[in-house]
Each structure stands twice: as C-alpha cells, then as structure tokens.
Amino acid sequence: MLIPLINVITIQLLMIPILMLYMKLDVKQFCLAYVSSLFVLFLFMGGAGAVLAMYSLFFIPPVVVMGQLYKKGAAARTVLFVTSLMLIGEILLLLMMSYGTGLHPIESFKTLLNENISSIPDSLRQYIPNGYADTMTLMIPFLLVISVAYYVNLTHRLSRRLLKKSATPLPAFSPIRTWKLPKSIMWYFLIVIGMNFWVNVNSDLFFRMIVLNLLPLFVVIFIVQAIGLLYDFVYWKKWNRAVPVIAIVLIILISPLLYLACLIGLLDVLLPLRKRFSDKL
C-alpha cells in the first residue's frame, strides 16, 4: 500500500484476506484475529499504520455481509449484488461526511482532470472534446457502479479459487453462456434513447446526468450479453476456450469492436440469436 504503482494492484486485493479469514473462522475468532493484526500494524508502523487501518476498516462491513451470505448458502449473484450496494452506500456516506467537513471531493476530481488536460501537448489536446472534465464529473455515478462491480467480482473470483479446497468453498456463478437479459430491458433502453434526443447542454442538470450515466451502462450490459452469446457459440462449436478470452481483450482494446459487441448484444435480446444458433448447431 505504501509503494507507488504497486499499491494500484494491492488496493484491489484488500478484501480477499479479510474475507478468507471470515470464512475460515467463527465471528469471535475473526474479531480476535483481526484486532490482533491491527495491533501489530500500529506497533510496527505507527501513524502510517493508522492510515492503512482506515483502508482496511472501510471494507469490514461489506466483508461481513459477503461472508454471512456465503455461510447461509446464498447464490453468488445475490452476494455480489448485495455487497456492491453496501460498498456504494459506504462511498456515498463518505462523500456526505466529506462535504460536511468542508471537503469537496467531486470538485477536486474535476480540478484534477482539468490539470491533467492542461498538461497534455497541444497536438493531442485538440482531440479531447470540449467540456470533457464536466462530462466525466457528471458520469461519476456510472464510474462508481462499474468500479464497485469490478472490485466485488474480482474479490469473489480470487477468493473462490483460494478457498476451493477448503471446508468453506464459495459458490460459483452460472456459466457465462447462460447469462441473458430479459426482453423488458429494451423498454428502458428505448426510454433512455428518447431522452437522449432532447437532452442537451442547456437541459436540466438532473436529466443530463441520468442520460450520461444510463447510456454507457446499457452499452456495458449489452456487451456482457454479447459475451454470453460468444461463449454459447464456442460451447456448441466445441472451440478452444481461449477464443472468447481473446475476443474480450480485442473488444476492450479496439473501440469499434466495443460498439459492434453492443449491437450484437442488443440483437441477441431482441431476436434472440443464441437460440437460433443452438437450433442450427
């Protein structure tokens, strides 16, 4: 956590040891082990240990919720949904407390973006849209949801691998090829598309924020639908499992493929494509 660049990786893994500890021990043993670890942290690192302890304490509530749901036999999807809500709630609470103490983290985020843009050479800055910092600031809810979903999903998958042979294995997701969106989601998508036609820079800030956050969110879920279709197609064709992994990497790296995948996912919800593939194969 104290080493630059390395901490970008380690901060993503903070929940994993706490969750594994919670799954292996009962509540009293967990509290004793956790408090002892914090004591050792303070003993060896002093003030820096206090800062690191705050990072760790932030993740205790979602870990406890996550662990309790696992111990009760809840499905992986339910656990991840509830834990994500818990983390989002904590972040929102921290934002409210920050504003209450006179800090303005969202404005600081916008200022940082503007400073970064100003440091870019003029030859590259011309490709950045006007009002980019304002737009990204309005899209903080979308960035928050995606970040939390990624974080909780990573914690689940790595913890499940590490606890696979233990007495408390974690439940698995249903196969990706079975992931499907309900057709009713198209109505919500059409409503957002309709809003996008009459929302502009002069529109009410609240409606602009809704459109700016929901549109990319729909793009993401339709891409997930397309990935599910790809896994289903690979399953029926009995191709190598590396094929969808390579395709996902290309989708992330090549922006035109991103929108193509979104379109395919959209068509799969409407038609649906995977049923037609499976019938032919």
PASEBA-1860 file (N, C-alpha, C; in nm, 3 decimals):
! residues 281
1> MLIPLINV> 0.082/-0.122/0.000/0.000/0.000/0.000/0.085/0.126/0.000 ~ 0.209/0.117/0.047/0.294/0.236/0.058/0.388/0.252/-0.060 ~ 0.389/0.155/-0.152/0.480/0.160/-0.267/0.404/0.208/-0.389 ~ 0.444/0.320/-0.450/0.376/0.370/-0.571/0.373/0.263/-0.681 ~ 0.267/0.265/-0.759/0.240/0.171/-0.868/0.200/0.033/-0.816 ~ 0.276/-0.020/-0.719/0.238/-0.149/-0.660/0.103/-0.138/-0.588 ~ 0.080/-0.022/-0.523/-0.044/-0.006/-0.448/-0.168/-0.002/-0.538 ~ -0.149/0.026/-0.666/-0.261/0.021/-0.759/-0.316/-0.121/-0.768
9> ITIQLLMI> -0.226/-0.220/-0.754/-0.266/-0.361/-0.757/-0.315/-0.406/-0.620 ~ -0.239/-0.375/-0.516/-0.272/-0.428/-0.383/-0.403/-0.373/-0.328 ~ -0.439/-0.250/-0.364/-0.565/-0.194/-0.312/-0.685/-0.270/-0.367 ~ -0.668/-0.336/-0.481/-0.775/-0.416/-0.538/-0.795/-0.549/-0.465 ~ -0.695/-0.587/-0.385/-0.697/-0.718/-0.320/-0.724/-0.711/-0.170 ~ -0.757/-0.593/-0.119/-0.768/-0.576/0.026/-0.878/-0.662/0.089 ~ -0.988/-0.684/0.019/-1.099/-0.759/0.077/-1.073/-0.908/0.084 ~ -0.981/-0.958/0.001/-0.962/-1.102/-0.011/-0.912/-1.168/0.117
17> PILMLYMK> -0.801/-1.120/0.179/-0.757/-1.185/0.304/-0.859/-1.172/0.417 ~ -0.929/-1.059/0.422/-1.030/-1.041/0.528/-1.145/-1.139/0.507 ~ -1.189/-1.154/0.382/-1.299/-1.247/0.352/-1.258/-1.391/0.381 ~ -1.137/-1.429/0.342/-1.090/-1.565/0.369/-1.083/-1.592/0.519 ~ -1.038/-1.493/0.594/-1.031/-1.506/0.739/-1.171/-1.525/0.797 ~ -1.267/-1.447/0.747/-1.405/-1.455/0.796/-1.468/-1.591/0.764 ~ -1.436/-1.645/0.647/-1.494/-1.773/0.607/-1.434/-1.890/0.686 ~ -1.308/-1.880/0.727/-1.241/-1.990/0.796/-1.267/-1.991/0.946
25> LDVKQFCL> -1.307/-1.876/1.004/-1.322/-1.864/1.148/-1.466/-1.829/1.186 ~ -1.501/-1.852/1.313/-1.630/-1.801/1.359/-1.614/-1.654/1.394 ~ -1.723/-1.588/1.432/-1.720/-1.443/1.449/-1.623/-1.400/1.559 ~ -1.622/-1.470/1.673/-1.533/-1.432/1.783/-1.388/-1.449/1.744 ~ -1.356/-1.562/1.680/-1.217/-1.585/1.636/-1.175/-1.483/1.532 ~ -1.268/-1.448/1.443/-1.237/-1.348/1.340/-1.205/-1.213/1.403 ~ -1.289/-1.170/1.498/-1.267/-1.040/1.564/-1.132/-1.038/1.635 ~ -1.099/-1.149/1.704/-0.972/-1.157/1.776/-0.854/-1.150/1.679
33> AYVSSLFV> -0.862/-1.225/1.569/-0.753/-1.227/1.471/-0.738/-1.091/1.403 ~ -0.853/-1.028/1.373/-0.847/-0.900/1.301/-0.793/-0.789/1.390 ~ -0.842/-0.782/1.515/-0.793/-0.680/1.608/-0.644/-0.700/1.635 ~ -0.603/-0.825/1.644/-0.460/-0.855/1.666/-0.375/-0.806/1.550 ~ -0.425/-0.826/1.427/-0.350/-0.781/1.310/-0.338/-0.629/1.306 ~ -0.443/-0.558/1.347/-0.438/-0.412/1.353/-0.339/-0.366/1.461 ~ -0.336/-0.439/1.571/-0.242/-0.405/1.680/-0.098/-0.416/1.630 ~ -0.069/-0.523/1.558/0.066/-0.543/1.502/0.098/-0.431/1.403
41> LFLFMGGA> -0.003/-0.390/1.325/0.015/-0.282/1.228/0.055/-0.152/1.297 ~ -0.018/-0.117/1.405/0.014/0.004/1.481/0.151/-0.007/1.547 ~ 0.183/-0.127/1.597/0.308/-0.148/1.670/0.429/-0.124/1.581 ~ 0.422/-0.169/1.457/0.538/-0.161/1.368/0.539/-0.035/1.281 ~ 0.422/0.027/1.256/0.417/0.136/1.158/0.367/0.268/1.215 ~ 0.317/0.269/1.338/0.276/0.393/1.400/0.168/0.467/1.323 ~ 0.194/0.595/1.290/0.096/0.678/1.222/0.057/0.623/1.086 ~ 0.154/0.570/1.011/0.122/0.511/0.881/0.030/0.392/0.899
49> GAVLAMYS> 0.047/0.319/1.010/-0.041/0.205/1.038/-0.185/0.248/1.059 ~ -0.204/0.368/1.119/-0.339/0.420/1.140/-0.408/0.446/1.006 ~ -0.334/0.503/0.910/-0.389/0.530/0.777/-0.426/0.400/0.707 ~ -0.337/0.302/0.714/-0.363/0.173/0.650/-0.480/0.101/0.716 ~ -0.491/0.117/0.849/-0.603/0.054/0.920/-0.737/0.111/0.874 ~ -0.740/0.240/0.841/-0.863/0.302/0.792/-0.907/0.241/0.660 ~ -0.809/0.213/0.572/-0.841/0.145/0.447/-0.906/0.010/0.476 ~ -0.845/-0.064/0.567/-0.893/-0.197/0.598/-1.031/-0.194/0.664
57> LFFIPPVV> -1.050/-0.102/0.759/-1.178/-0.093/0.831/-1.294/-0.057/0.738 ~ -1.264/0.017/0.631/-1.367/0.054/0.534/-1.432/-0.071/0.473 ~ -1.353/-0.178/0.459/-1.404/-0.297/0.392/-1.464/-0.401/0.487 ~ -1.462/-0.373/0.616/-1.517/-0.470/0.712/-1.668/-0.493/0.692 ~ -1.753/-0.386/0.683/-1.897/-0.410/0.665/-1.931/-0.494/0.541 ~ -1.878/-0.460/0.421/-1.911/-0.545/0.306/-1.857/-0.687/0.319 ~ -1.741/-0.705/0.384/-1.688/-0.840/0.403/-1.778/-0.923/0.494 ~ -1.826/-0.861/0.602/-1.914/-0.931/0.696/-2.044/-0.971/0.625
65> VMGQLYKK> -2.101/-0.878/0.549/-2.224/-0.910/0.474/-2.198/-1.021/0.373 ~ -2.087/-1.008/0.300/-2.049/-1.107/0.199/-2.030/-1.245/0.263 ~ -1.954/-1.249/0.374/-1.928/-1.375/0.441/-2.052/-1.439/0.499 ~ -2.140/-1.358/0.558/-2.263/-1.412/0.616/-2.352/-1.473/0.508 ~ -2.363/-1.405/0.397/-2.445/-1.457/0.287/-2.387/-1.587/0.232 ~ -2.255/-1.593/0.221/-2.192/-1.717/0.175/-2.219/-1.831/0.272 ~ -2.206/-1.802/0.402/-2.227/-1.907/0.502/-2.372/-1.956/0.506 ~ -2.464/-1.869/0.465/-2.605/-1.908/0.460/-2.643/-1.976/0.329
73> GAAARTVL> -2.544/-1.989/0.237/-2.569/-2.060/0.112/-2.634/-1.976/0.004 ~ -2.620/-1.843/0.010/-2.678/-1.757/-0.093/-2.605/-1.775/-0.225 ~ -2.677/-1.750/-0.335/-2.618/-1.760/-0.468/-2.514/-1.651/-0.488 ~ -2.414/-1.679/-0.572/-2.305/-1.583/-0.595/-2.359/-1.450/-0.647 ~ -2.457/-1.456/-0.737/-2.512/-1.333/-0.794/-2.577/-1.246/-0.686 ~ -2.650/-1.311/-0.593/-2.714/-1.237/-0.484/-2.610/-1.172/-0.394 ~ -2.506/-1.248/-0.361/-2.400/-1.197/-0.273/-2.333/-1.075/-0.335 ~ -2.300/-1.085/-0.463/-2.230/-0.975/-0.529/-2.318/-0.851/-0.541
81> FVTSLMLI> -2.448/-0.870/-0.564/-2.539/-0.758/-0.575/-2.551/-0.685/-0.441 ~ -2.573/-0.760/-0.334/-2.590/-0.700/-0.202/-2.461/-0.633/-0.156 ~ -2.347/-0.699/-0.179/-2.218/-0.642/-0.139/-2.188/-0.514/-0.216 ~ -2.221/-0.512/-0.344/-2.200/-0.391/-0.425/-2.283/-0.276/-0.371 ~ -2.408/-0.303/-0.335/-2.493/-0.198/-0.276/-2.433/-0.146/-0.146 ~ -2.377/-0.238/-0.066/-2.316/-0.198/0.060/-2.196/-0.106/0.036 ~ -2.111/-0.141/-0.060/-1.994/-0.058/-0.089/-2.034/0.078/-0.143 ~ -2.132/0.080/-0.234/-2.179/0.207/-0.289/-2.236/0.295/-0.178
89> GEILLLLM> -2.312/0.233/-0.086/-2.367/0.307/0.027/-2.258/0.367/0.114 ~ -2.152/0.291/0.139/-2.040/0.341/0.219/-1.972/0.459/0.150 ~ -1.952/0.448/0.020/-1.886/0.556/-0.054/-1.971/0.683/-0.050 ~ -2.102/0.667/-0.069/-2.191/0.783/-0.064/-2.190/0.846/0.075 ~ -2.184/0.761/0.177/-2.178/0.813/0.315/-2.049/0.892/0.336 ~ -1.937/0.842/0.284/-1.810/0.913/0.295/-1.814/1.047/0.222 ~ -1.881/1.049/0.106/-1.895/1.176/0.032/-1.973/1.277/0.113 ~ -2.083/1.232/0.175/-2.164/1.322/0.257/-2.084/1.374/0.376
97> MSYGTGLH> -2.006/1.287/0.439/-1.924/1.328/0.553/-1.815/1.426/0.508 ~ -1.761/1.403/0.386/-1.658/1.494/0.334/-1.712/1.634/0.315 ~ -1.832/1.643/0.255/-1.894/1.774/0.235/-1.928/1.839/0.369 ~ -1.965/1.755/0.466/-1.998/1.809/0.598/-1.878/1.869/0.668 ~ -1.757/1.819/0.636/-1.634/1.871/0.698/-1.566/1.979/0.613 ~ -1.634/2.019/0.505/-1.578/2.126/0.422/-1.496/2.080/0.304 ~ -1.481/1.950/0.288/-1.407/1.897/0.173/-1.502/1.882/0.054 ~ -1.449/1.893/-0.067/-1.530/1.882/-0.188/-1.463/1.786/-0.287
105> PIESFKTL> -1.475/1.654/-0.264/-1.402/1.556/-0.346/-1.441/1.557/-0.493 ~ -1.567/1.584/-0.523/-1.609/1.584/-0.665/-1.547/1.703/-0.737 ~ -1.546/1.821/-0.672/-1.484/1.937/-0.733/-1.332/1.916/-0.747 ~ -1.273/1.846/-0.649/-1.130/1.816/-0.657/-1.101/1.722/-0.774 ~ -1.191/1.628/-0.797/-1.178/1.536/-0.911/-1.183/1.612/-1.043 ~ -1.275/1.707/-1.052/-1.287/1.788/-1.173/-1.163/1.875/-1.194 ~ -1.113/1.933/-1.087/-0.991/2.015/-1.096/-0.873/1.932/-1.142 ~ -0.861/1.810/-1.089/-0.752/1.721/-1.128/-0.760/1.686/-1.276
113> LNENISSI> -0.882/1.661/-1.325/-0.900/1.632/-1.467/-0.855/1.750/-1.554 ~ -0.896/1.871/-1.515/-0.858/1.990/-1.592/-0.706/2.012/-1.591 ~ -0.642/1.984/-1.477/-0.497/1.998/-1.470/-0.427/1.896/-1.559 ~ -0.481/1.774/-1.562/-0.422/1.671/-1.648/-0.438/1.707/-1.796 ~ -0.554/1.761/-1.830/-0.578/1.802/-1.969/-0.484/1.916/-2.009 ~ -0.462/2.008/-1.916/-0.374/2.122/-1.944/-0.229/2.078/-1.966 ~ -0.191/1.965/-1.904/-0.053/1.918/-1.917/-0.029/1.839/-2.046 ~ -0.138/1.808/-2.118/-0.125/1.733/-2.244/-0.077/1.828/-2.354
121> PDSLRQYI> 0.013/1.783/-2.442/0.060/1.869/-2.552/-0.056/1.917/-2.639 ~ -0.042/2.037/-2.696/-0.148/2.097/-2.778/-0.187/2.008/-2.896 ~ -0.089/1.935/-2.952/-0.118/1.850/-3.067/-0.215/1.737/-3.033 ~ -0.216/1.695/-2.906/-0.307/1.589/-2.861/-0.432/1.644/-2.796 ~ -0.420/1.764/-2.736/-0.533/1.821/-2.665/-0.651/1.852/-2.757 ~ -0.623/1.875/-2.886/-0.731/1.907/-2.980/-0.828/1.791/-3.000 ~ -0.784/1.670/-2.965/-0.871/1.553/-2.981/-0.961/1.532/-2.860 ~ -0.939/1.606/-2.754/-1.023/1.594/-2.634/-1.145/1.684/-2.650
129> PNGYADTM> -1.266/1.630/-2.637/-1.387/1.711/-2.656/-1.396/1.826/-2.558 ~ -1.458/1.935/-2.600/-1.483/2.047/-2.509/-1.575/2.004/-2.396 ~ -1.545/2.048/-2.277/-1.627/2.013/-2.162/-1.607/1.870/-2.115 ~ -1.491/1.812/-2.150/-1.465/1.671/-2.114/-1.467/1.653/-1.961 ~ -1.403/1.745/-1.888/-1.398/1.733/-1.742/-1.538/1.743/-1.682 ~ -1.622/1.833/-1.736/-1.760/1.845/-1.686/-1.839/1.716/-1.710 ~ -1.821/1.659/-1.829/-1.893/1.536/-1.863/-1.851/1.421/-1.773 ~ -1.720/1.406/-1.752/-1.671/1.298/-1.667/-1.716/1.315/-1.523
137> TLMIPFLL> -1.727/1.440/-1.479/-1.775/1.465/-1.343/-1.920/1.422/-1.328 ~ -2.001/1.450/-1.430/-2.141/1.408/-1.427/-2.156/1.257/-1.434 ~ -2.054/1.189/-1.490/-2.060/1.044/-1.507/-2.001/0.969/-1.388 ~ -1.977/1.037/-1.278/-1.921/0.971/-1.159/-2.010/0.856/-1.111 ~ -2.144/0.867/-1.110/-2.226/0.752/-1.069/-2.200/0.626/-1.153 ~ -2.189/0.643/-1.286/-2.158/0.528/-1.373/-2.021/0.470/-1.339 ~ -1.921/0.556/-1.324/-1.786/0.510/-1.291/-1.785/0.438/-1.156 ~ -1.865/0.487/-1.063/-1.873/0.426/-0.930/-1.932/0.286/-0.938
145> VISVAYYV> -2.043/0.272/-1.010/-2.110/0.142/-1.023/-2.018/0.040/-1.090 ~ -1.953/0.080/-1.201/-1.864/-0.011/-1.273/-1.744/-0.050/-1.186 ~ -1.686/0.046/-1.115/-1.570/0.019/-1.031/-1.605/-0.078/-0.918 ~ -1.718/-0.054/-0.852/-1.760/-0.141/-0.741/-1.791/-0.281/-0.791 ~ -1.862/-0.290/-0.905/-1.894/-0.421/-0.962/-1.767/-0.499/-0.995 ~ -1.669/-0.430/-1.052/-1.541/-0.493/-1.084/-1.471/-0.540/-0.956 ~ -1.468/-0.454/-0.856/-1.396/-0.482/-0.732/-1.456/-0.603/-0.661 ~ -1.588/-0.605/-0.648/-1.654/-0.715/-0.577/-1.642/-0.845/-0.656
153> NLTHRLSR> -1.654/-0.835/-0.788/-1.641/-0.954/-0.873/-1.500/-1.013/-0.863 ~ -1.398/-0.927/-0.864/-1.260/-0.973/-0.851/-1.239/-1.041/-0.716 ~ -1.292/-0.981/-0.610/-1.279/-1.040/-0.477/-1.342/-1.178/-0.472 ~ -1.461/-1.191/-0.529/-1.530/-1.321/-0.530/-1.450/-1.426/-0.605 ~ -1.406/-1.393/-0.725/-1.341/-1.493/-0.811/-1.207/-1.539/-0.754 ~ -1.126/-1.446/-0.704/-0.996/-1.485/-0.649/-1.013/-1.559/-0.515 ~ -1.107/-1.513/-0.432/-1.131/-1.581/-0.304/-1.185/-1.722/-0.327 ~ -1.269/-1.736/-0.428/-1.324/-1.869/-0.459/-1.213/-1.965/-0.500
161> RLLKKSAT> -1.119/-1.918/-0.579/-1.006/-2.004/-0.618/-0.922/-2.044/-0.498 ~ -0.896/-1.947/-0.410/-0.812/-1.974/-0.293/-0.881/-2.064/-0.191 ~ -1.015/-2.059/-0.186/-1.090/-2.139/-0.089/-1.150/-2.265/-0.151 ~ -1.111/-2.295/-0.273/-1.173/-2.405/-0.348/-1.162/-2.538/-0.276 ~ -1.048/-2.565/-0.213/-1.026/-2.693/-0.147/-1.043/-2.684/0.005 ~ -1.097/-2.572/0.053/-1.117/-2.555/0.197/-1.251/-2.613/0.239 ~ -1.279/-2.602/0.368/-1.406/-2.652/0.421/-1.520/-2.556/0.393 ~ -1.488/-2.435/0.345/-1.591/-2.334/0.317/-1.576/-2.280/0.174
169> PLPAFSPI> -1.594/-2.364/0.073/-1.582/-2.315/-0.066/-1.694/-2.216/-0.098 ~ -1.664/-2.122/-0.186/-1.763/-2.023/-0.225/-1.841/-2.072/-0.347 ~ -1.966/-2.030/-0.360/-2.047/-2.073/-0.476/-1.996/-2.013/-0.606 ~ -2.021/-2.084/-0.714/-1.978/-2.037/-0.846/-2.091/-1.964/-0.915 ~ -2.055/-1.878/-1.011/-2.155/-1.818/-1.098/-2.212/-1.924/-1.192 ~ -2.329/-1.898/-1.244/-2.378/-1.982/-1.353/-2.289/-1.959/-1.474 ~ -2.276/-2.058/-1.565/-2.188/-2.041/-1.682/-2.220/-1.913/-1.760 ~ -2.117/-1.847/-1.810/-2.135/-1.720/-1.882/-2.229/-1.739/-2.000
177> RTWKLPKS> -2.226/-1.857/-2.064/-2.310/-1.879/-2.181/-2.459/-1.877/-2.149 ~ -2.493/-1.886/-2.020/-2.634/-1.884/-1.981/-2.681/-1.745/-1.940 ~ -2.590/-1.647/-1.937/-2.627/-1.511/-1.895/-2.713/-1.446/-2.003 ~ -2.834/-1.407/-1.965/-2.926/-1.345/-2.060/-3.000/-1.230/-1.994 ~ -3.025/-1.127/-2.072/-3.104/-1.014/-2.025/-3.251/-1.037/-2.060 ~ -3.343/-0.991/-1.975/-3.485/-1.002/-2.010/-3.521/-0.905/-2.122 ~ -3.617/-0.942/-2.204/-3.656/-0.855/-2.315/-3.713/-0.722/-2.267 ~ -3.766/-0.721/-2.145/-3.826/-0.598/-2.092/-3.723/-0.485/-2.080
185> IMWYFLIV> -3.595/-0.520/-2.078/-3.492/-0.417/-2.064/-3.490/-0.325/-2.185 ~ -3.542/-0.373/-2.298/-3.545/-0.292/-2.419/-3.632/-0.168/-2.401 ~ -3.739/-0.180/-2.323/-3.827/-0.065/-2.300/-3.752/0.046/-2.226 ~ -3.673/0.007/-2.126/-3.594/0.106/-2.051/-3.488/0.169/-2.142 ~ -3.429/0.086/-2.228/-3.328/0.137/-2.321/-3.388/0.238/-2.417 ~ -3.508/0.208/-2.468/-3.575/0.299/-2.561/-3.612/0.432/-2.493 ~ -3.651/0.423/-2.366/-3.684/0.545/-2.291/-3.559/0.634/-2.278 ~ -3.444/0.573/-2.246/-3.320/0.649/-2.233/-3.278/0.707/-2.367
193> IGMNFWVN> -3.294/0.629/-2.475/-3.262/0.678/-2.610/-3.349/0.798/-2.643 ~ -3.478/0.789/-2.610/-3.570/0.900/-2.635/-3.530/1.025/-2.558 ~ -3.488/1.006/-2.432/-3.443/1.119/-2.351/-3.318/1.182/-2.411 ~ -3.233/1.098/-2.468/-3.107/1.147/-2.524/-3.129/1.241/-2.642 ~ -3.242/1.225/-2.713/-3.269/1.309/-2.830/-3.300/1.454/-2.793 ~ -3.362/1.475/-2.677/-3.398/1.613/-2.644/-3.318/1.672/-2.528 ~ -3.225/1.590/-2.471/-3.138/1.643/-2.366/-3.013/1.702/-2.430 ~ -2.980/1.827/-2.397/-2.859/1.892/-2.448/-2.790/1.965/-2.333
201> VNSDLFFR> -2.686/2.043/-2.367/-2.607/2.111/-2.263/-2.690/2.213/-2.185 ~ -2.800/2.258/-2.244/-2.884/2.357/-2.176/-2.997/2.294/-2.097 ~ -3.008/2.162/-2.103/-3.115/2.092/-2.032/-3.088/2.089/-1.882 ~ -3.191/2.046/-1.809/-3.178/2.034/-1.664/-3.063/1.940/-1.629 ~ -2.981/1.978/-1.530/-2.863/1.901/-1.494/-2.899/1.758/-1.451 ~ -3.012/1.743/-1.383/-3.053/1.612/-1.335/-3.079/1.516/-1.451 ~ -3.151/1.562/-1.555/-3.180/1.477/-1.670/-3.054/1.449/-1.752 ~ -2.966/1.546/-1.761/-2.839/1.523/-1.831/-2.760/1.414/-1.761
209> MIVLNLLP> -2.758/1.419/-1.628/-2.683/1.320/-1.553/-2.744/1.180/-1.572 ~ -2.876/1.170/-1.575/-2.942/1.041/-1.596/-2.901/0.980/-1.728 ~ -2.909/1.060/-1.835/-2.875/1.009/-1.969/-2.727/0.974/-1.979 ~ -2.640/1.062/-1.928/-2.496/1.038/-1.937/-2.452/0.913/-1.862 ~ -2.527/0.875/-1.759/-2.489/0.757/-1.681/-2.558/0.630/-1.729 ~ -2.681/0.642/-1.775/-2.754/0.522/-1.817/-2.711/0.470/-1.954 ~ -2.680/0.561/-2.046/-2.640/0.516/-2.180/-2.515/0.427/-2.177 ~ -2.405/0.469/-2.115/-2.289/0.378/-2.110/-2.316/0.252/-2.029
217> LFVVIFIV> -2.407/0.261/-1.930/-2.440/0.142/-1.852/-2.511/0.039/-1.940 ~ -2.601/0.087/-2.027/-2.667/-0.004/-2.122/-2.566/-0.063/-2.220 ~ -2.470/0.017/-2.263/-2.365/-0.034/-2.352/-2.292/-0.149/-2.285 ~ -2.258/-0.134/-2.157/-2.185/-0.239/-2.084/-2.268/-0.367/-2.073 ~ -2.395/-0.355/-2.037/-2.474/-0.476/-2.017/-2.506/-0.546/-2.149 ~ -2.517/-0.470/-2.258/-2.536/-0.533/-2.388/-2.407/-0.601/-2.435 ~ -2.292/-0.546/-2.399/-2.165/-0.612/-2.429/-2.155/-0.744/-2.351 ~ -2.197/-0.742/-2.226/-2.199/-0.866/-2.146/-2.290/-0.969/-2.211
225> QAIGLLYD> -2.406/-0.924/-2.263/-2.497/-1.014/-2.335/-2.427/-1.073/-2.457 ~ -2.351/-0.991/-2.530/-2.280/-1.040/-2.649/-2.172/-1.140/-2.610 ~ -2.105/-1.117/-2.497/-2.004/-1.211/-2.450/-2.069/-1.345/-2.413 ~ -2.186/-1.339/-2.352/-2.259/-1.461/-2.322/-2.294/-1.538/-2.449 ~ -2.335/-1.464/-2.553/-2.364/-1.525/-2.683/-2.239/-1.591/-2.742 ~ -2.125/-1.523/-2.731/-2.000/-1.577/-2.784/-1.962/-1.706/-2.711 ~ -1.973/-1.707/-2.578/-1.941/-1.828/-2.502/-2.036/-1.942/-2.540 ~ -2.162/-1.909/-2.563/-2.258/-2.011/-2.603/-2.223/-2.070/-2.740
233> FVYWKKWN> -2.184/-1.982/-2.833/-2.146/-2.026/-2.967/-2.021/-2.115/-2.961 ~ -1.921/-2.075/-2.881/-1.798/-2.154/-2.865/-1.830/-2.290/-2.801 ~ -1.925/-2.290/-2.708/-1.965/-2.415/-2.641/-2.025/-2.513/-2.741 ~ -2.115/-2.465/-2.826/-2.181/-2.554/-2.923/-2.086/-2.597/-3.033 ~ -1.994/-2.512/-3.070/-1.896/-2.546/-3.175/-1.778/-2.625/-3.121 ~ -1.771/-2.633/-2.984/-1.661/-2.705/-2.918/-1.524/-2.647/-2.955 ~ -1.516/-2.515/-2.963/-1.390/-2.449/-2.992/-1.308/-2.436/-2.863 ~ -1.184/-2.394/-2.880/-1.095/-2.372/-2.767/-1.149/-2.259/-2.679
241> RAVPVIAI> -1.137/-2.274/-2.547/-1.189/-2.174/-2.453/-1.113/-2.043/-2.460 ~ -0.997/-2.045/-2.523/-0.919/-1.921/-2.535/-0.983/-1.824/-2.634 ~ -1.070/-1.873/-2.723/-1.130/-1.789/-2.826/-1.210/-1.672/-2.765 ~ -1.304/-1.697/-2.673/-1.377/-1.583/-2.615/-1.289/-1.490/-2.533 ~ -1.185/-1.543/-2.469/-1.094/-1.459/-2.389/-1.022/-1.361/-2.481 ~ -0.971/-1.412/-2.594/-0.903/-1.326/-2.692/-1.000/-1.221/-2.746 ~ -1.124/-1.265/-2.773/-1.225/-1.172/-2.826/-1.254/-1.060/-2.726 ~ -1.262/-1.094/-2.597/-1.290/-0.993/-2.493/-1.177/-0.891/-2.487
249> VLIILISP> -1.052/-0.938/-2.496/-0.936/-0.847/-2.494/-0.942/-0.752/-2.613 ~ -0.976/-0.805/-2.731/-0.985/-0.722/-2.852/-1.098/-0.620/-2.839 ~ -1.210/-0.661/-2.780/-1.323/-0.570/-2.760/-1.283/-0.453/-2.671 ~ -1.205/-0.483/-2.567/-1.162/-0.378/-2.474/-1.063/-0.283/-2.541 ~ -0.974/-0.337/-2.624/-0.866/-0.256/-2.682/-0.907/-0.180/-2.807 ~ -1.001/-0.233/-2.884/-1.039/-0.172/-3.012/-1.181/-0.116/-3.000 ~ -1.193/0.015/-2.996/-1.321/0.080/-2.969/-1.432/0.045/-3.069 ~ -1.405/0.033/-3.202/-1.514/-0.006/-3.293/-1.574/-0.142/-3.257
257> LLYLACLI> -1.490/-0.235/-3.209/-1.541/-0.366/-3.168/-1.630/-0.355/-3.045 ~ -1.605/-0.253/-2.965/-1.687/-0.230/-2.846/-1.832/-0.203/-2.886 ~ -1.851/-0.116/-2.984/-1.986/-0.082/-3.028/-2.049/-0.195/-3.110 ~ -1.963/-0.270/-3.182/-2.014/-0.386/-3.256/-2.067/-0.491/-3.158 ~ -1.993/-0.514/-3.049/-2.037/-0.610/-2.947/-2.167/-0.564/-2.882 ~ -2.179/-0.433/-2.859/-2.303/-0.378/-2.802/-2.420/-0.404/-2.895 ~ -2.400/-0.383/-3.025/-2.507/-0.407/-3.124/-2.546/-0.554/-3.128 ~ -2.447/-0.643/-3.123/-2.475/-0.787/-3.124/-2.553/-0.827/-3.000
265> GLLDVLLP> -2.514/-0.772/-2.884/-2.587/-0.800/-2.761/-2.729/-0.750/-2.768 ~ -2.749/-0.633/-2.827/-2.882/-0.577/-2.845/-2.968/-0.667/-2.933 ~ -2.911/-0.717/-3.043/-2.983/-0.807/-3.133/-3.015/-0.940/-3.065 ~ -2.924/-0.985/-2.979/-2.947/-1.112/-2.909/-3.065/-1.102/-2.813 ~ -3.085/-0.984/-2.756/-3.200/-0.963/-2.668/-3.329/-0.960/-2.750 ~ -3.323/-0.897/-2.866/-3.443/-0.880/-2.948/-3.485/-1.008/-3.018 ~ -3.391/-1.086/-3.073/-3.430/-1.191/-3.168/-3.470/-1.327/-3.109 ~ -3.408/-1.397/-3.020/-3.270/-1.392/-2.973/-3.179/-1.477/-3.063
273> LRKRFSDK> -3.054/-1.434/-3.076/-2.963/-1.501/-3.168/-2.915/-1.636/-3.117 ~ -2.889/-1.646/-2.987/-2.828/-1.771/-2.938/-2.920/-1.891/-2.952 ~ -3.051/-1.867/-2.944/-3.144/-1.980/-2.962/-3.140/-2.028/-3.107 ~ -3.126/-1.935/-3.200/-3.118/-1.973/-3.341/-2.988/-2.047/-3.371 ~ -2.879/-2.003/-3.308/-2.752/-2.074/-3.327/-2.761/-2.216/-3.274 ~ -2.812/-2.230/-3.152/-2.818/-2.362/-3.089/-2.910/-2.456/-3.168 ~ -3.019/-2.402/-3.226/-3.110/-2.485/-3.306/-3.041/-2.535/-3.432 ~ -2.959/-2.449/-3.495/-2.891/-2.488/-3.619/-2.775/-2.583/-3.592
281> L> -2.710/-2.563/-3.476/-2.594/-2.645/-3.446/-2.634/-2.778/-3.383
END
